[in-house]
């Protein structure tokens, strides 16, 4: 039996060669057709070719513009100092434009008025802290040393700075007087301490007791506005704690107008009246027409609303002539007027008075 594969695939040698030649020719033709390069422009009309060329030109132009823009942005970033300097100049110009200058005295201006000038609140805080540290603006150039104040802002505000030199001299004299009084009190304290003998405990040689302070006898009077804590402790039943309470409350008030005021710090005034006397000449008065808002409302007898009323009244009507002007306001009760009267001075502000004369 013959194999079926021999029947189906048997072919003479001549036919095999013919078939191989035909297949080779077909493969060559197909490879030439598929792998030969083609020019699409040869298959386009003239209008389509011109449109395609303009489109390619626009793409090339846009690509070149993008390259130039990226190069310029890179060059601008390479110079941050120029951009920073321009930003600083613009910021300084904005700060100067925000100023609303008017005449002011840096030694007496309050924080609300500083902000009204156009300066930031933190700079107002710096100025108030500068004055609370005991420093004064003795001349206009001193104001340029305020922390955070730019030279441009200082040049704008310079024509409006008005320093009351008489007030400055008065403050300097007052502080020198306080320093001399403090030195006298320290010397008196040292003398009093040296006069008291130090006793040693009999139980152990290394143990020391506090020295026993001799007490005054009946009839010895102590001046309440000049006595220090050491002198106050010589009064019977008055120790270190009570003497400090009396002393520090005197600093807040500016001096005592009556021994009865000790009742405000919960002390027995009935007992202390037989040992204490008051000289009102030593009271440090508040100058109503010159004191700032903070100086007024820090007094124990003056609230913030009352201090604000005084400042607003001065701005609208000028200086306050007397305590009767304050009594006309509903903010001040009759008790407030009685308590404040010994502590207020109504001398007119020298600058306000000179403006009225002009």
C-alpha positions as CSV (number, residue, x, y, z in Angstrom):
1,X,0.0,0.0,0.0
2,X,1.3,3.4,-1.0
3,X,1.8,6.2,1.6
4,X,-0.8,9.0,1.2
5,X,1.9,11.6,1.7
6,X,3.7,10.4,-1.4
7,X,0.5,10.7,-3.5
8,X,-0.3,14.2,-2.4
9,X,3.1,15.8,-2.2
10,X,4.9,14.0,-5.0
11,X,6.2,16.4,-7.6
12,X,8.8,16.1,-10.4
13,X,12.1,18.0,-10.1
14,X,11.4,20.4,-13.0
15,X,8.1,21.5,-11.4
16,X,9.8,22.1,-8.0
17,X,12.4,24.4,-9.6
18,X,9.7,26.3,-11.4
19,X,7.6,26.8,-8.3
20,X,10.7,28.0,-6.3
21,X,11.6,30.6,-9.0
22,X,8.0,32.0,-9.1
23,X,7.9,32.3,-5.2
24,X,11.3,34.0,-5.2
25,X,10.1,36.6,-7.7
26,X,6.9,37.3,-5.7
27,X,8.9,37.7,-2.5
28,X,11.2,40.3,-4.1
29,X,8.3,42.3,-5.5
30,X,6.5,42.4,-2.2
31,X,9.7,43.4,-0.3
32,X,10.4,46.2,-2.8
33,X,6.8,47.4,-2.4
34,X,6.7,47.4,1.4
35,X,10.2,48.5,2.3
36,X,10.8,51.2,-0.3
37,X,10.7,55.0,1.0
38,X,7.7,57.0,0.1
39,X,7.3,60.8,-0.3
40,X,3.9,61.9,0.9
41,X,4.3,65.2,-0.8
42,X,4.2,63.4,-4.2
43,X,0.6,62.4,-3.4
44,X,-0.6,65.9,-2.3
45,X,-2.0,68.7,-4.4
46,X,-0.3,72.1,-4.5
47,X,-2.8,73.7,-2.0
48,X,-2.4,70.8,0.4
49,X,1.4,71.1,0.2
50,X,1.4,74.9,0.9
51,X,-1.0,74.4,3.9
52,X,1.3,71.7,5.3
53,X,4.3,73.9,4.9
54,X,2.7,76.9,6.7
55,X,1.6,74.6,9.5
56,X,5.1,73.3,9.9
57,X,6.5,76.9,10.0
58,X,4.0,77.9,12.7
59,X,5.0,74.9,14.8
60,X,8.7,75.8,14.4
61,X,8.0,79.5,15.3
62,X,6.1,78.5,18.5
63,X,8.8,76.1,19.5
64,X,11.4,78.9,19.1
65,X,9.3,81.3,21.2
66,X,9.0,78.7,24.0
67,X,12.8,78.2,24.0
68,X,13.4,82.0,24.2
69,X,10.8,82.4,27.1
70,X,12.4,79.5,29.1
71,X,15.8,81.1,28.6
72,X,14.6,84.5,29.8
73,X,12.9,83.0,32.9
74,X,16.1,81.1,33.7
75,X,18.2,84.3,33.4
76,X,15.8,86.2,35.6
77,X,16.0,83.4,38.3
78,X,19.7,83.6,38.1
79,X,19.6,87.1,39.6
80,X,17.5,86.8,42.8
81,X,19.3,89.8,44.3
82,X,17.7,92.2,41.8
83,X,14.2,90.9,42.4
84,X,14.7,91.0,46.1
85,X,16.0,94.6,46.0
86,X,12.9,95.6,43.9
87,X,10.6,93.9,46.4
88,X,12.3,95.7,49.3
89,X,11.9,99.0,47.5
90,X,8.2,98.4,46.8
91,X,7.7,97.3,50.5
92,X,9.4,100.5,51.8
93,X,7.3,102.6,49.4
94,X,4.1,101.0,50.8
95,X,5.2,101.6,54.4
96,X,5.8,105.3,53.6
97,X,2.5,105.6,51.8
98,X,0.7,104.2,54.9
99,X,1.9,107.0,57.1
100,X,-0.5,109.8,58.1
101,X,1.8,112.2,59.9
102,X,0.8,114.9,62.3
103,X,2.5,116.8,65.1
104,X,3.4,114.5,68.1
105,X,5.8,114.4,71.1
106,X,7.5,110.9,71.3
107,X,7.9,111.3,75.0
108,X,4.2,111.7,75.7
109,X,2.4,110.0,72.8
110,X,0.3,106.9,73.7
111,X,0.1,103.7,71.8
112,X,-3.2,104.5,70.1
113,X,-1.9,107.7,68.7
114,X,1.3,106.0,67.4
115,X,-0.9,103.6,65.5
116,X,-2.9,106.5,64.2
117,X,0.4,107.8,62.6
118,X,0.4,104.8,60.4
119,X,3.1,102.9,62.3
120,X,2.5,99.2,63.2
121,X,1.3,98.1,66.6
122,X,4.5,96.2,67.4
123,X,6.5,99.4,66.8
124,X,4.2,101.3,69.2
125,X,4.9,98.6,71.8
126,X,8.7,99.2,71.3
127,X,8.3,102.9,71.8
128,X,6.3,102.5,75.0
129,X,8.8,99.9,76.3
130,X,11.6,102.3,75.5
131,X,10.1,104.9,77.7
132,X,9.1,102.5,80.5
133,X,12.8,101.6,80.7
134,X,13.4,105.1,81.9
135,X,14.8,106.5,78.6
136,X,13.8,109.8,77.0
137,X,13.8,111.3,73.5
138,X,16.0,114.3,74.3
139,X,16.3,115.4,70.6
140,X,14.7,114.5,67.3
141,X,17.5,112.3,66.2
142,X,16.8,109.9,69.1
143,X,13.5,108.9,67.4
144,X,15.4,107.4,64.5
145,X,16.9,104.7,66.9
146,X,13.4,103.2,67.4
147,X,13.7,99.5,66.5
148,X,12.0,98.7,63.1
149,X,11.7,102.3,62.0
150,X,13.1,102.7,58.5
151,X,15.1,105.8,57.3
152,X,12.3,106.6,54.9
153,X,9.7,106.6,57.6
154,X,11.9,108.7,59.8
155,X,12.4,111.3,57.1
156,X,8.7,111.6,56.6
157,X,7.9,111.9,60.3
158,X,10.9,114.2,61.1
159,X,9.1,117.6,60.4
160,X,6.2,116.6,62.7
161,X,8.3,115.6,65.8
162,X,7.9,118.2,68.6
163,X,9.9,117.6,71.7
164,X,8.9,119.5,74.8
165,X,12.4,120.3,76.2
166,X,11.0,121.8,79.4
167,X,9.1,118.6,80.2
168,X,12.2,116.6,79.5
169,X,14.3,118.7,81.9
170,X,11.6,118.4,84.5
171,X,11.6,114.6,84.2
172,X,15.4,114.5,84.5
173,X,15.4,116.7,87.6
174,X,12.6,114.6,89.1
175,X,14.5,111.4,88.5
176,X,17.7,112.8,90.0
177,X,15.6,113.8,93.1
178,X,14.2,110.2,93.4
179,X,17.7,108.7,93.1
180,X,19.1,111.0,95.8
181,X,16.1,110.1,98.1
182,X,16.7,106.4,97.4
183,X,20.4,106.8,98.2
184,X,19.4,108.5,101.5
185,X,17.0,105.7,102.3
186,X,19.7,103.1,101.6
187,X,22.2,104.9,103.8
188,X,19.6,105.2,106.6
189,X,18.8,101.5,106.3
190,X,22.5,100.6,106.6
191,X,22.8,102.8,109.7
192,X,19.7,101.2,111.3
193,X,21.0,97.8,110.5
194,X,24.5,98.6,112.0
195,X,22.9,99.9,115.2
196,X,21.2,96.7,115.9
197,X,23.4,94.1,117.6
198,X,23.4,90.6,116.1
199,X,22.5,88.0,118.8
200,X,23.8,84.4,118.6
201,X,21.7,81.5,119.7
202,X,22.9,79.9,122.9
203,X,21.9,76.5,121.7
204,X,24.4,76.2,118.8
205,X,27.2,78.6,118.0
206,X,26.6,78.4,114.2
207,X,22.9,79.2,114.4
208,X,22.0,83.0,114.2
209,X,18.7,84.5,115.1
210,X,17.2,87.5,113.3
211,X,18.0,90.7,115.1
212,X,15.2,92.0,117.3
213,X,14.0,95.3,116.0
214,X,13.4,97.9,118.7
215,X,9.9,99.3,118.7
216,X,8.9,103.0,119.1
217,X,7.1,104.2,122.2
218,X,3.7,105.8,122.3
219,X,3.9,109.4,121.0
220,X,6.6,108.8,118.4
221,X,5.0,109.6,115.0
222,X,6.3,108.3,111.6
223,X,5.8,110.3,108.4
224,X,3.9,108.0,106.1
225,X,5.1,109.4,102.7
226,X,8.9,109.4,103.5
227,X,9.3,106.3,105.8
228,X,11.0,103.3,104.3
229,X,10.2,99.7,105.3
230,X,12.9,99.6,108.0
231,X,11.4,102.6,109.8
232,X,7.9,101.3,109.5
233,X,8.9,98.0,111.2
234,X,9.8,100.0,114.3
235,X,6.1,100.5,114.8
236,X,4.6,98.0,117.3
237,X,2.7,95.1,115.6
238,X,4.2,96.1,112.1
239,X,6.5,93.5,110.6
240,X,8.1,92.9,107.3
241,X,5.0,91.9,105.4
242,X,2.8,94.9,106.5
243,X,5.7,97.4,106.0
244,X,6.1,96.2,102.4
245,X,2.3,96.5,101.7
246,X,2.4,100.1,103.0
247,X,5.5,100.9,100.9
248,X,4.4,99.4,97.6
249,X,0.9,100.8,97.8
250,X,2.4,104.3,98.3
251,X,4.4,103.8,95.1
252,X,1.2,103.0,93.2
253,X,-0.7,106.0,94.6
254,X,2.2,108.5,94.4
255,X,1.9,109.1,98.1
256,X,-0.7,109.0,100.8
257,X,-3.3,111.8,101.3
258,X,-4.6,110.3,104.5
259,X,-3.8,107.4,106.9
260,X,-7.4,106.2,106.2
261,X,-6.2,105.0,102.8
262,X,-4.4,102.1,104.5
263,X,-7.9,100.6,104.9
264,X,-7.8,99.9,101.1
265,X,-5.1,97.3,101.7
266,X,-7.0,95.8,104.6
267,X,-5.0,97.3,107.5
268,X,-6.3,98.5,110.8
269,X,-6.3,102.3,110.4
270,X,-7.7,102.9,113.9
271,X,-4.6,101.4,115.4
272,X,-2.1,102.9,112.9
273,X,-3.4,106.5,113.3
274,X,-1.6,106.8,116.6
275,X,1.7,106.1,115.0
276,X,1.4,107.7,111.5
277,X,1.1,111.2,110.2
278,X,0.8,112.4,106.5
279,X,2.5,115.3,104.8
280,X,0.7,115.8,101.4
281,X,3.6,117.9,100.1
282,X,5.4,114.7,99.1
283,X,2.5,113.5,96.9
284,X,3.6,113.0,93.3
285,X,0.7,114.5,91.2
286,X,-0.4,113.4,87.8
287,X,-0.2,116.2,85.2
288,X,-3.7,115.7,83.6
289,X,-2.9,117.9,80.6
290,X,0.4,116.1,79.8
291,X,0.1,112.5,81.1
292,X,-0.3,109.7,78.6
293,X,-3.1,107.2,78.6
294,X,-1.0,104.5,80.2
295,X,0.1,106.8,83.0
296,X,-3.5,107.8,83.8
297,X,-5.2,104.4,84.0
298,X,-2.3,102.8,85.9
299,X,-3.3,105.0,88.9
300,X,-5.4,102.9,91.4
301,X,-8.2,105.6,91.4
302,X,-8.5,106.0,87.6
303,X,-10.1,103.4,85.4
304,X,-9.3,102.9,81.7
305,X,-12.6,104.6,80.6
306,X,-11.9,107.6,82.7
307,X,-8.4,107.9,81.4
308,X,-9.7,107.6,77.8
309,X,-12.2,110.3,78.5
310,X,-9.5,112.7,79.7
311,X,-7.4,112.0,76.5
312,X,-10.4,112.5,74.2
313,X,-11.4,115.7,76.0
314,X,-7.9,117.1,75.6
315,X,-7.9,116.4,71.8
316,X,-11.3,118.1,71.3
317,X,-11.2,121.0,73.8
318,X,-7.6,121.6,74.7
319,X,-6.3,121.5,78.2
320,X,-8.5,120.8,81.2
321,X,-8.8,123.8,83.6
322,X,-9.8,122.0,86.8
323,X,-11.4,119.0,88.5
324,X,-14.8,120.5,88.0
325,X,-14.6,119.7,84.3
326,X,-14.2,116.0,85.2
327,X,-17.1,116.2,87.6
328,X,-19.4,117.1,84.7
329,X,-18.9,113.7,83.2
330,X,-21.0,110.7,84.2
331,X,-17.9,108.6,84.3
332,X,-16.7,110.3,87.5
333,X,-18.8,109.8,90.6
334,X,-18.5,112.1,93.6
335,X,-16.4,109.6,95.4
336,X,-14.0,109.4,92.4
337,X,-13.6,113.2,92.4
338,X,-12.8,113.2,96.2
339,X,-10.3,110.4,95.8
340,X,-8.6,111.9,92.7
341,X,-8.4,115.5,93.8
342,X,-5.2,115.3,95.8
343,X,-3.4,113.4,92.9
344,X,-4.3,115.6,89.9
345,X,-2.5,118.7,88.6
346,X,-4.1,120.8,85.9
347,X,-1.2,122.8,84.7
348,X,-1.7,123.5,81.0
349,X,0.5,121.7,78.4
350,X,3.2,124.2,77.4
351,X,2.8,123.3,73.7
352,X,-1.0,123.7,73.7
353,X,-0.6,127.1,75.5
354,X,1.9,128.3,73.0
355,X,-0.4,127.4,70.1
356,X,-3.2,129.3,71.6
357,X,-1.0,132.4,72.0
358,X,-0.1,132.2,68.3
